[in-house]
Amino acid sequence: EGRIIGDSGPTINNATGALFDTQTDSTLFDSNDGSVKTFNNSGTVRKSVGTSTSLWRGVFNNSGTVNVQTGTLSPADTVNLNTSTYTGAGRFLFGSCTVNGILTVAAGANVELGGGTLSGTGTIAGTLNWTAGTMGAGGTTTIASNSVLMVSGGADKSLNRRLDNYGTVTWTTGRIIGDSTPVLNNYAGALFDTQSDATLFDSNDSTVKTFNNSGTVRKSAGTGTSIWQGLFNNGGTLNVQTGTLALAGGGESSGAFTNALGATVDFTGGTQVLTNGASFSGAGLSRINGGALNVSTNATVAFTGNFELALGTLGGAGTFSIPAGSQMAWTGGVMAGSGTTTIASNGVLVASASADKSLNRRLDNYGPVTWTGGRIIGDSSPVLNNFAGALFDTQTDSTLFESNDASVKTFNNSGTIRKSAGPGVSLWRGMFNNSGTVNVQTGTLNPTDTVNLITSSYSGAGRFLFGSCTVNGTLTVAAGANVEFGGGTLSGTATIVGTLNWTGGVMGAGGITTIAANGVLVASGGADKSLSRQLDNHGTVTW
């Protein structure tokens, strides 16, 4: 027992085959003189007695074995860990150190980086507990296959270097700060398990922080939000089992994004580029919530599950598809870029909430689109194709393609357009090309700009109101439907089967309007009407 004081530059060499057995919680080399104290171990250092902490001052150079059977052995100053072995149920606690070579940690041993700065390039074979401190710039820490890095404790940790994981990283508490361009590589077969709602790469320095995943990243605990700053490049699997994992820095991914019921993958910042192979699945939610999710040129990414565009941008030059059985909620944000958003047959798009949405790209609908609230803005020449068999259901009196830019906005309908809710008027700007069915059950649907009505059908007790338009083919109006030409100029050659109400405007020169047998033209309202063409009546005209 008793302290071992060290003055005048003492050195202890524990040679190969030798044993230095600590059976006390006393301090080694406790001294205030300015000399360097050194312990060189090539044999075995053991702490076999004492349930508390034995502090070792000075320089500790280890290339042998440390066996802490009880309590804590803590080299507290300069630590150099070369290829060496660590055993015992006690704790080997170090702070600032240089690690070069392979640290082999036996099962059940407790080796802990608890502060200071780790330097050098070393490999952990076994389990290392990281409770505080910095993995400093200029080297690489490798977690070997079947080995574990436990990141725990409430203190911040700082990763300022490259960390290569071939085993398992389990992160339970405390932020992981990232400065000096850190890189975290999670290789094929490796697991990075987040059991925390803490932030990864939280830093105010301007360097790029990068997480490259070829293995599995999992969030298995924490019902709140874990924010990941920096680039996240996913070529493996991201699996969110609980809470929310917010990707705030962008990246490029060809891997899988999965989530369990109640869990969320959030794209909150930066631009995440999806290439061929990228996929989404699970009963939870994937959401663009402030960032950009771009599908790359010639790539197609099919989303399976529940997806939401809330804030930010869905874009790119590729195709983003909602397949059968999946649903996309559009509550805000922008669809942009030269690519296409495709709603497959039996896929679902619901445009809801009061916030404006902006469609600045092509949207191909083969399934149902339900629009319940908020304007849909249109810039950059958007095109909305509602194909045969598809349904575009308007349940709002909002405006479609409200925009001040000069680009052409186009809605091509070969399927069914329905207005099933809203007693007022839904204005549709841009070009409206209809060769399908319009079913206005309530209120008024009013395409206001360029209208092209080809052979098509109209039904419902509500009002379909149009102004200037070109009509070619046969307009079939079901009994009780209210189709109204209310202003502007009607062009083309058309046949009316059913009832057309003419309340204003001009039937322009150069075409023929035919009222079929059993068809009706009702010319009503106080406004003048102008007939500047041939009108052939085989049914009834009521003026």
N, C-alpha and C positions, 0 to 999 in steps of 0.2 A: 504494500500500500504506500500511499504518499506520492506526491508529485515528483516527476523527474525534471529538474530544471536543466536548461541548456544554455550555456554561454560559450563564447570564444569559438564559434563555428563548429559545434560537435557533429559527428557523423556516426550513425549506427548502420552497419551492413549486416543484414540477415540473409545469409548465403543459402544457396540451393541445398535442400535437405534439412535446414535449420528451422527451429520453431521459436517464435516470440509470442508468449502466451500472456495476455493481459487479463488479470483477475481482479480488476479494480476499475472504478469510474473516475480515476484521477486523470490529471493532465500531463501529457508528455511535452517536453521542451517549453515549459511555461517560463518565459524570460522576457525582460524588457531591454536587453542589450541589442545592439543592432546587427549582430552576427547572424549568418545563415545556419539553420539547424537542418540536418538532412537524415532521413530514414530511407535506406535503399533495401527493398525486399525482393529477394529471389527465391526465398523459401516460403514459410507459412507464418502469417500473422493471425493469431487467434485471440478472440475475446470470449473467455469461457465463464467468467463470473462478473456479476454487477448488472443490475437491471436498468441503470441510468446511462449517462453518456460519458465516454472517455474522449476528450479532445486531444488531438495530436497536432501540435503546432509545427511550423517549418515546412520543409519540402518533403513530400512523401512520393517516392518513386516505386511503383509496384510493377513487377513482372513475374510475380509468384502467385501465391494463394492467400486470400483473406477469408477467414472462417469466423464469422460473428455468430456465436451460439446464443448469446443473451445480450440484452441492452443494445446500446448504440456505440459504434466506433466511428468517429468523425474526424478525418484529417481536415483541418480548418483553414490552411493557408494555400500553399502551392502544391497541386496534386498532378502527378504524371502517371497515367494508367496506360501501360503497354499491354501486350498480349498477356492475359492473366485470368485467374479463376476466383469466383466468389461463391461461398457456401454458407449454410447456417440459417437458423430461424431469426436471428437478430437483424439489426439494421446497420448497413454500411452507408453512411451519409457523407456526401461530399458537396462542395460548392464549386468555386472556380477550379477548373482542371483542364489538362490536355489529355485527350484520349487518342492513342495511336495503336492500331492492332485490333485484336479480337478480345472482347470482354465476355467470358463465358460465365453465365450466372446459373447456378444449379437450381433445380425445382425447389420452391419454397424459400429461396433466399430473397432478402430485401435489400436491393441496391438502389440508392436514391440520389438523384440530382436535385438538391434543395435550395440552390441559390448560386450566385456568381455566374461565371461564363465558362461554357464548355468549348474547347478549341480542339484542333486536330481532326484526323480522319480515322474513325473507328467503327467497329461492327459490334452490335449487341447480340449475343447468342444466349437467350434466356429472357429474363424480365428486368427492365429498367423502369423505375418509378421516377417520373418528372413532376415535382411538386412546386418548383419555383426556379427562377434563373433564366439564363439565356444560352441557347445554342448559337455560338458566335459565328460570324462571317468567316469565309475562307476555307471551309472544310466540308466534309460530308459525314453524316451519321447514318449508318445502315442498320436497319432492324432485320435480322436474318429470318429466313423461313422457319416457322414454328417458334418464333420468338415474339416478345410482347414489349411494347412501350406503353406504360400506364401514365396518362396525363391527368393528374388529379390535384386536389387542394384548391382553395379559393384564390390563391395568388395568381397574378398574371405570369405567363411564360412568354418568352420571346424567341421566335425561330428566325434567325438571321442567316441561314445557310441552307444547304441542300439536305433534305431528309429522304432517304430511300427506304421504303417499307416493302419487305417481302413477306412479312409475318402479319402481326396484328397491332394496330394502334387503338387503344381504348381511351377516349377523352371524356372525363366525367364532370369536371368543374374548372372554372377559371378561364379567362380569355387567353388565346394564343395570339400574341402580337407578332407582326411581321415587318421587319425593316431590312434594308440592304439586299433587296431583290431575292427573297427566299423562294425556294422551289421545294414542293413536297410531291414526291413520286410514289404513288400507290400502285404497285406492279400487279400483273396478272396473278391471281391466287391469293393476293393479300386482302386484308380487311382493315378499313378505317372506320371505327365504330364510335359515333357521336352519341354520348349519353348525357348531353348537356344542352342548355339553351344559350350558351355563351357564344362569343363572336370569334371567328377565325380571321387572322390577318388584320386585326384592328390596328390601324397605324396612320399617322399623319405624315410620314415621309412620302416622297413622290416616286419611290421605286415600284416596279411591277412585282406583284406577288402572284405565284402560280401554283395551282394544284393540278397535277396530271394524274388522272385515274384510269388504270387499265384493269383494276381488280373490282372490289366492291366497297362502296361508301354507304354506310348505314347510319340512320338516326333511329336509335332503338329506345331512347328515353328522353323525357322532357316534353311537356305539353305546350310549351311556349315556342318562341322563334329563335333559331340559331342563324345568325347572319354570317355569311361567308363572303368576305371581300376578296378582291383580286380575281384573276382568271381561273375558271374551272373548266378544264378540258376533259370531257368524259368519253373514254373509249371502252369503258367497262359498264358497271351497273351502279346507279344511284338509287337506293331503296330507303324511302322515308316511311317509317313504321308508326311514328307518333309525332305530334306537333307539326311545326313548320320549319323547313330548311329554305332560307332565302339566299339565292345566288345573286350577289350584288355587283359582280365585276365582269360579266360576260365570259367569253371563251369559245371553244369550238368542240363539237361533240358528234360522235358517230355511235354512241352507246345507248344504254337503256335507262330511262327514268321511270321508276315505279313508286307507287304510294299505296298505303293501306287505308281502309275506311277511316275517315276523320283526320287523315294526315295530308299535308300540302307541300308541294314543290313550288316555290315562288321565284319568279324571275323579276328581281326588283331594280336592277341597274346594269349598265353596260350592254353589250350586244353579244348574245349567244348565237353562234352560227351552227345550224344543224346540217350535217352531211348525210349521204346515204348510209343507212344502217341505224340511224337514230330512231328511237321508238319511245312511246309513252304508254303506260298501262297501269292498272290498279283501280281499286274502288274509291280512292281518295281524289284529291284535286290537284291539277297542275295549272298554274296561273301566271299570266304576264301582269305584273303589278308595278310597273314603272320602268322596266328595262325593255330591251328589244329582243325578239326571237325571230331570227332570219333563217329561212330554208335556202340552202345554197343552190346555185345554178345546176339544172338537170337532176336535182335530188327530189325525192318524194318522201315525205314523212307522214305516216299514218298515226293518228292519235287514237288510242283505245282507252276509254274511261270518261272522266269528266274534266273538261278544260274550260278555263275562263280567261277572256281578254278583258281586264278591268282598267288598266292604266298602262300606257306604253304602246309598243308597236309589234304587230305580227307582220313580218315582211320577208324580203328576199326575192330571188328570181326563181325559186323552185315552187313545189306544190305542197301545201299543207292540207291534209285530208282528215275529215271526221268520218270514220267508217260506220257501217251499220251497227246499231246498238250503243253508240257513243254519243255524247252531247257536248256542245260548246255553248257556254254562256257568254254573251257579249254585253257587258255592262258599262263599258267605256273604252277609251283608247282608239287606236288607228290600225286598220289593215292597209298596208302600203307595199310598194315595190312592184316589180314587173312580173311577179309570180302569180299563182292562183290559190285561192282557198276553195276547197271542194267539200261540199256536204253530200255524202253518198246517200243512196237510197236507204231509208230507215236510219240514217244518221240525223241528228237534230241540231239546229242552231236556234237559240233563243236570244233575241236582242231586247234587253230589258233595262230597267232603272231609268231615272230621269236624265242622266248625263248624256251629252252628245256623244255619238260614235262617228268615226270618219272612215268611209270606204274609199280608199285611194288605189284600188287594184281591181282585179277580176275576181268575182265570186260566182262559182258554178254550183247551183243547187239542184240536186237530184232527190232530195228528201223534203222534210218540212222545215221551213223557217218561220218562226213565230216572233213577231215584232210587237212588244207591249208598251214600250216607253222610250222617250228621248229621241231627238232628231238624229237622222243618219245623214251626216255631211258627206259631200262628194267632191273631191279635188283630184287633179291629175288624171282626168279621163277614165273614171271608174266604169266598169261593165258588170252588170248583175244579170246572169243568165238563169232563168227559172225553166228548167227543161221539162219535157213531156213526162207526166206522172208526178212531178214535184208540186209542192204547195208553198206559197208565200202568204202567210196569214197575218194581216194587219189588225192589231187589237189596240190601236192608238189613233189619236187625231194629230199626230206629229207629222213633220215634213220630211220627205225623202229627197236626198241630193240637194239640201240647202247649202249654197256655196256662192261665193263672190268671185271665184276664179273663172277664167274664160274657157276652161276645157269642157268637152262634151261629156255628159253623163248619160249612160244608156242602160235601160232596163229591157231585156228581151224575154218575153214570156211565151213559152210553148206549153206550159202546164196550167196550174190554177192559181189565180190571185184571189184572195178572199179578204174582205173587211168584215170581221165578225164582232168587233167591239168598238165603242166610241161613237157618240151621237153626232159629233161635229164633222169637220172636213179634214181629211188627210190630203195635203197637197203633194203631188209627185212632180219634181222638176226634171229637166233634161229630156232626153228622147225616150219615148215609150213605144215599143214595138210589140204588138199583141197578135199572136196567132193561136192563142189558147182560150182559156176560160176566165172570165171575171165574174166573181160572185160577191156582190155587195149586200150584206145582210142587214147592215145598220149604218146610219150616217151617210157621208158622201166621200167617194174616192174620186179625186180630181187631178188627172195628169194635165199639167198647165202649159207645157212648152210644145215640143214637136211630138205629135201623136201619129203613129202608123197602125191602122187597124186592118189586118188581113182577115181572111176567113176565120171567124172566132165566135164564141158564145158568151152570153151575158145573162145573169140570173140574180135573184135576191130582191128583197123589198127595199133595200137602200138605193141610193142614187149614184150612177156612174156618169160623171159630168166631164165633158171635154170641149175644148175650143178648137183652135186651128188644128186640122188633122188631114191626113190622107187615108182614104178608105178604099181598099181594093179587095174584092171578094164578097163573101156573104156574111153579114152580121146577123146571127140568130139570137133573138131576144126572147127569153122565156116569158110566159104569162106572169103578169104582176111585177116584172122587172122595170126599173126606171133608168133608161138610157137617154141622156140629154145632150144635144148639141146646143151649146149656150153662147157661142160667140166665135169670132175669128172666121177662118175660111176653111170650108170642106172641099177637098180635092179628091181626084181619083174616080173610079167607077165601081159602084157597089150596089148590092142588093140587100134590102132590109126585110128580114123575116121576123115578125113580131112587131113591137111598137117602138118607134123613135120619137122622142119629144124634141121639137125644134123651137127654142125660146129666144134665139138671137143668132146673129152672124150671117155669113154668106155661103151659099152653095155655089162654089166658084166655077168659072168657065172651063171648058175642055174635058168634061167628064159627064157621066150619066148616073143619076140616082134612081134606082128601081125599087118601088114598093111592091113586094111580092103578093100574090093572092093570099088573103087572110093576114097580110101585113098592114100596119097602121102607121101613118105619119100624123102626129098631132102638132100643129103650128099654134103656139099659145104664148101668152105673156105680152106685155105692152110694148116691148122693143120691136123695132123694125127688123124684118128678115129680108135678105136679098137672094133671089133666085137668078143665077147667071149661067145656067146650064140646062140640060135636058132632064126633066123629071118624068119618069114612066111609072104610072100608077096602075097596078093590077089588083090593088086591095082597097084601102080606105084612107083618104086624106081628110082630116078634121081641122078646120081653121077657126 
